[in-house]
Amino acid sequence: MNKDLTDEIFHSHTHGILNITETIERIREFLEERPNAQYSLVIGTDSHEKKSVDKKIGSTINLVTAILIHRKGFGGKYFWRRQEQKNIHSLRQKIYAETTVSLAFASIFVPLFKKALNGHEPNYNLEIHVDVGEHGDTRNMIKEVVGMVTGNGYVAKTKPDAYAASYVADKHT
């Protein structure tokens, strides 16, 4: 990922194709519509394998990171971006890649977002959604990836509460 995110392209059904500055501006505007409301700012990544014809390359995955701003009880907006990563050979590597991409994105996005708020402190909770849950093949990884997220200072949500990863980002992979 580009350290300053300036080359990143984000998509929105409402606003079309945006750069990071425009994305942050749309989120800020949404917060300012009802400054006393309660919000959730959520980041989540999901991936799907892309089949490669060249067996030497290994698997490539499409990683989609979604940013959601949800006004509790009144809907929300979301933005997403896609990237690829090569040489993913197992479910464990895939889940780690998704979680690492969300954390790397948050570490760059959150300071830019706070700077854009220019000292205003809207009432929002920041969450990182990880695509693991108690049911299925990822249940043994919950403690590991939740530990990665909380160790970086964020609140982690898992399935079925990880809608940013398991529903929104998944829709665009």
C-alpha positions as CSV (number, residue, x, y, z in Angstrom):
1,M,0.0,0.0,0.0
2,N,1.2,3.5,-0.8
3,K,2.2,5.1,2.5
4,D,0.4,8.3,1.8
5,L,-2.7,6.8,0.1
6,T,-2.7,9.5,-2.6
7,D,-2.7,7.1,-5.5
8,E,-5.5,4.9,-3.9
9,I,-8.8,4.8,-5.7
10,F,-12.0,4.4,-3.7
11,H,-15.4,3.5,-5.0
12,S,-18.8,4.6,-3.6
13,H,-22.3,3.8,-5.0
14,T,-23.3,7.3,-3.9
15,H,-20.3,9.3,-4.8
16,G,-18.6,7.4,-7.6
17,I,-14.8,7.1,-7.9
18,L,-12.9,9.1,-5.3
19,N,-9.3,9.6,-4.0
20,I,-8.6,9.4,-0.3
21,T,-9.0,13.1,0.3
22,E,-12.5,13.1,-1.3
23,T,-13.4,9.9,0.6
24,I,-12.5,11.5,3.9
25,E,-14.3,14.7,3.0
26,R,-17.6,12.7,2.3
27,I,-17.3,10.9,5.6
28,R,-16.6,14.2,7.4
29,E,-19.7,15.8,5.7
30,F,-21.8,12.8,6.7
31,L,-20.7,13.3,10.4
32,E,-21.5,17.0,10.2
33,E,-25.1,16.4,9.0
34,R,-26.0,15.3,12.6
35,P,-23.1,16.2,14.8
36,N,-24.8,14.9,18.0
37,A,-25.6,11.5,16.6
38,Q,-23.8,8.3,17.6
39,Y,-21.6,6.8,14.8
40,S,-19.5,3.8,14.0
41,L,-16.5,4.1,11.7
42,V,-15.6,0.6,10.5
43,I,-12.8,-0.9,8.5
44,G,-12.8,-4.4,7.2
45,T,-11.1,-6.5,4.4
46,D,-12.2,-9.6,2.6
47,S,-10.6,-11.6,-0.1
48,H,-11.3,-14.1,-2.8
49,E,-8.8,-16.3,-4.7
50,K,-8.1,-15.6,-8.3
51,K,-7.1,-18.7,-10.2
52,S,-3.7,-18.4,-12.0
53,V,-2.8,-20.2,-15.1
54,D,0.9,-20.1,-14.1
55,K,1.3,-22.7,-11.3
56,K,4.7,-21.2,-10.3
57,I,3.1,-18.0,-9.2
58,G,0.8,-19.6,-6.7
59,S,-2.6,-18.2,-5.8
60,T,-3.4,-14.5,-6.1
61,I,-6.2,-13.0,-4.0
62,N,-8.3,-9.9,-4.6
63,L,-8.4,-8.0,-1.3
64,V,-11.2,-5.5,-0.9
65,T,-11.1,-3.0,2.0
66,A,-14.3,-1.3,3.0
67,I,-14.7,1.9,5.1
68,L,-18.1,2.3,6.6
69,I,-19.6,5.2,8.4
70,H,-22.8,4.3,10.2
71,R,-25.1,6.7,11.9
72,K,-26.8,4.6,14.6
73,G,-30.5,4.2,13.7
74,F,-30.2,6.3,10.5
75,G,-28.2,4.4,7.9
76,G,-24.7,5.1,6.6
77,K,-22.3,5.1,3.7
78,Y,-19.4,3.0,2.6
79,F,-16.4,3.2,0.4
80,W,-14.2,0.5,-0.9
81,R,-10.9,-0.2,-2.7
82,R,-9.4,-3.3,-4.3
83,Q,-5.8,-4.6,-4.4
84,E,-4.1,-7.9,-5.2
85,Q,-1.6,-10.0,-3.3
86,K,0.3,-13.0,-4.6
87,N,1.5,-16.2,-3.1
88,I,-1.3,-17.0,-0.7
89,H,-1.3,-20.7,-0.1
90,S,-3.5,-21.4,2.9
91,L,-6.6,-20.1,4.7
92,R,-4.4,-18.9,7.5
93,Q,-2.3,-16.8,5.1
94,K,-5.5,-15.4,3.6
95,I,-6.9,-14.4,7.0
96,Y,-3.6,-12.8,8.1
97,A,-3.4,-10.9,4.8
98,E,-6.9,-9.5,5.3
99,T,-6.2,-8.5,8.8
100,T,-2.8,-7.0,8.0
101,V,-4.3,-5.0,5.1
102,S,-7.0,-3.6,7.4
103,L,-4.5,-2.7,10.1
104,A,-2.1,-1.1,7.6
105,F,-4.9,0.9,6.1
106,A,-6.2,2.0,9.5
107,S,-2.7,3.2,10.6
108,I,-2.6,5.6,7.7
109,F,-6.3,6.4,7.3
110,V,-7.1,7.3,10.9
111,P,-4.5,10.1,11.3
112,L,-5.6,11.6,8.0
113,F,-9.2,11.4,9.1
114,K,-8.5,13.0,12.5
115,K,-6.6,15.8,10.7
116,A,-9.5,16.4,8.4
117,L,-11.8,16.7,11.4
118,N,-9.7,19.8,12.4
119,G,-10.2,19.4,16.2
120,H,-13.9,18.5,16.0
121,E,-14.7,15.4,18.1
122,P,-17.8,13.6,16.7
123,N,-19.1,10.8,18.7
124,Y,-17.9,7.7,16.9
125,N,-16.5,4.3,17.7
126,L,-13.7,2.9,15.5
127,E,-13.8,-0.8,14.8
128,I,-11.8,-3.3,12.7
129,H,-13.9,-6.2,11.4
130,V,-12.2,-9.5,10.8
131,D,-13.6,-12.3,8.7
132,V,-13.4,-15.0,11.3
133,G,-16.1,-16.6,13.5
134,E,-17.0,-19.4,15.9
135,H,-18.4,-21.5,13.2
136,G,-16.3,-22.8,10.3
137,D,-12.6,-23.2,9.5
138,T,-11.5,-19.9,11.0
139,R,-12.7,-20.5,14.6
140,N,-9.1,-21.6,15.7
141,M,-7.8,-18.2,14.5
142,I,-10.1,-15.9,16.4
143,K,-7.7,-15.2,19.4
144,E,-4.8,-14.6,17.0
145,V,-6.4,-12.1,14.7
146,V,-8.4,-10.4,17.5
147,G,-5.0,-10.1,19.4
148,M,-3.4,-8.5,16.3
149,V,-6.2,-5.9,16.1
150,T,-6.4,-5.1,19.8
151,G,-2.6,-5.1,20.1
152,N,-2.7,-2.2,17.5
153,G,-5.1,-0.3,19.7
154,Y,-8.4,-1.0,17.8
155,V,-11.6,-2.7,18.7
156,A,-12.0,-6.0,16.9
157,K,-15.3,-7.5,15.8
158,T,-15.7,-11.0,14.5
159,K,-18.6,-12.8,12.7
160,P,-21.5,-12.4,12.9
161,D,-20.8,-8.8,13.9
162,A,-18.0,-8.3,11.3
163,Y,-20.4,-7.0,8.6
164,A,-17.7,-4.7,7.0
165,A,-15.6,-7.7,6.1
166,S,-18.1,-10.5,5.8
167,Y,-20.8,-8.6,3.9
168,V,-19.7,-5.3,2.5
169,A,-16.2,-6.0,1.4
170,D,-17.2,-9.5,0.3
171,K,-19.8,-8.0,-2.0
172,H,-17.0,-6.4,-4.0
173,T,-14.3,-9.1,-4.1
